[in-house]
Amino acid sequence: MGMRAGTILKTFLSTLAVALATAGNAAAQDSRYAGEWTGKYVCGQGVTGMRLVVTATGAGGARAVAHFFAVPENPDVPEGCFSLTGLFDKMSGQFSLRHEHWIMRPRNYGMADLDGKVDEKGEDFGGRLVGPRGCTTFSLTRAKASRPLPARCAAALK
């Protein structure tokens, strides 16, 4: 192999290594916010269970489905779900999701936006709900819910 071919090969391999490292780092950042989150939030109806399923769309973008449901301390909450889109800032951990449309809407319910922060380990996501009157905070952890998503909500993930 000539000196020029060797230089070209070294440059190619170096560029490939940088590209693979960048792709791996992007995937690691996506995994910090993408996936399934479960917890609770507080709005006018009281404490409510929530599952948030987030899919990374690249460059910090995301689409999500928020599924809400009754919890033992508030058993009369109806079940519903809606879609959201948002952005994640990898430096600050700030994650903002804006409501888009209803998938399964209970009567007299409004959608909310989520503004919060994901911790450095990608295990906790908490913040405030913006929208309907009486909404305050949410607290989610990296955990699968103990019940399946309703079929209509799950279909929106595809």
Order of alpha helices (4+ residues) and beta strands (2+ residues): alpha-beta-beta-beta-beta-beta-beta-beta-beta-alpha
